Amino acid sequence: MNTIPPLTRRRASQLFGDDTGAATAEYVITTMAAVAFAGALVFVLRSDEVRGILTDMVRRALTVS
């Protein structure tokens, strides 16, 4: 039967010391979250109600009283 060797400082350093690629993984997760947010924003902005609200806001901003 195989036994698990004890976790010494040296073994922990060998197992967990190398974080190569960690930053790349974080960038990928952040990029995917941004893409998902952009997709949701496009979905919301394509609705007629939101388009009407934004058009009305622009018209009010450009109207001289």
Secondary structure as GFF3:
##gff-version 3
##sequence-region A 1 65
A	DSSP	alpha_helix	9	16	.	.	.	ID=ss1
A	DSSP	alpha_helix	22	45	.	.	.	ID=ss2
A	DSSP	alpha_helix	48	62	.	.	.	ID=ss3
###
